[in-house]
Amino acid sequence: MTDDKRARWPEWLPLRHELRDRSPYGAPQVEARARLNTNENPHPLPPSVIEAITASISANLRDLNRYPDRDAWQLRTVLAGYINERITHAATDSPQVFKAENIWPANGSNEVLQSILLAFGESVAGFSPSYSMHPILSEAIGKSFKAVPLRGDFTPDLAILRGFLTAKKPTIFFLTTPNNPTGRAMESNEIREIAEMVAEYGGLLVIDEAYGEFSDCESSIALIHQIPSVIIVRTMSKAFAFAGARVGYAIARPEVIDALQLVRLPYHLSAITQAAAIAALGQSELLLAEVDRIKQERERVAQALRALRFDVIPSDANFILFGGFSAVMHDAPLDGPAIWRALLDHGVLIRDVGIDGWLRVTIGTSEENDLFLDSLRLIVGQ
Ligand SMILES: *Cc1c(COP(=O)(O)O)cnc(C)c1O
């Protein structure tokens, strides 16, 4: 928020002190031919999925005079089925069965993250750079967030982390893998080591797997069986092309899920959302069909960026962080914000995530990616 906007809060408004200097979270939404700034799935839902969702919602409309199932049992059962079939099997040889009792869905994984913060502990920490909502959600409810810096190549330094955790013992430690905004996935042995470190002093490790379906790495959900204080958070917003419906979920031990229900709003998930999500999960094969195509496009864009001699962080997600601008643009030096602006002039909106020397681009349709790359070539004069 700019200074003049900040000054706008009137005297009579008893806004909490720590909120006075804050601005609402959100990427700038400006008109652009290619909107590659919020990591959405660029492909609209297939017609057969739309039909299934429409039928599922229709069947519930008569009963909108009633409150929805406040525990969302059917949706949780269907989510458990998805996880057992699609995620756990890829992650382990022995079937590790999750049940509805292990799942907690809410309006986007952001609401899940907020519930975790409301339910547990006092102090919060996580790596930086990582998902900006982790500190924003923490601080909005009055819990301080401490950041542990990643290395220059955005990998974790476990020795530094060990020292930090031993000294500070944050109740909640956030780990995002694949990480946003870097795209990097963390090694599973490192994740396990971090989970053990956090469990040792009685903390909770929240692993944000919002981009899990785009990664070739295993999910960490099998860790839940060995370390009870691990919570996995996933979402239907990205891979499922379901951002507009607002459905995310936690996977954890039943004790963790029970505790989350202490802080949930009554009837938090509307009957319409539940019906839509159940129908969509019934079509997960079709909905996830585009994931492979997005991964192929990601590799194509990464290669093209490397060919232009940008630095490219290896990505396991549906976006790419790229930098090294001074080496590419030695004739007409442009920094990140200038490249961001020049791309927007070409009709391409990407994201300046606030890391000096880096920009993030979401993988779009192949036409959108071409427009991005062609515009970038014009800008760098190649
Ligand atoms: C996009 C994103 C989310 C989720 O968002 P919802 O739409 O609220 O499910 C969560 N974590 C990370 C790291 C993300 O990038």
PDBQT file of the ligand as one rigid body, heavy atoms in Angstrom, charges set to zero:
ROOT
HETATM    1  C1  LIG A 401      -1.133 -21.184  -4.384  1.00  0.00    +0.000 C 
HETATM    2  C2  LIG A 401      -0.554 -21.637  -3.089  1.00  0.00    +0.000 A 
HETATM    3  C3  LIG A 401      -1.376 -22.063  -2.040  1.00  0.00    +0.000 A 
HETATM    4  C4  LIG A 401      -2.807 -22.017  -2.109  1.00  0.00    +0.000 C 
HETATM    5  O1  LIG A 401      -3.731 -21.625  -2.279  1.00  0.00    +0.000 OA
HETATM    6  P1  LIG A 401      -5.283 -21.915  -2.203  1.00  0.00    +0.000 P 
HETATM    7  O2  LIG A 401      -5.789 -21.437  -3.495  1.00  0.00    +0.000 OA
HETATM    8  O3  LIG A 401      -5.720 -21.132  -1.025  1.00  0.00    +0.000 OA
HETATM    9  O4  LIG A 401      -5.435 -23.388  -1.999  1.00  0.00    +0.000 OA
HETATM   10  C5  LIG A 401      -0.811 -22.558  -0.889  1.00  0.00    +0.000 A 
HETATM   11  N1  LIG A 401       0.516 -22.624  -0.760  1.00  0.00    +0.000 NA
HETATM   12  C6  LIG A 401       1.333 -22.242  -1.732  1.00  0.00    +0.000 A 
HETATM   13  C7  LIG A 401       2.789 -22.389  -1.553  1.00  0.00    +0.000 C 
HETATM   14  C8  LIG A 401       0.829 -21.716  -2.921  1.00  0.00    +0.000 A 
HETATM   15  O5  LIG A 401       1.654 -21.289  -3.865  1.00  0.00    +0.000 OA
ENDROOT
TORSDOF 0
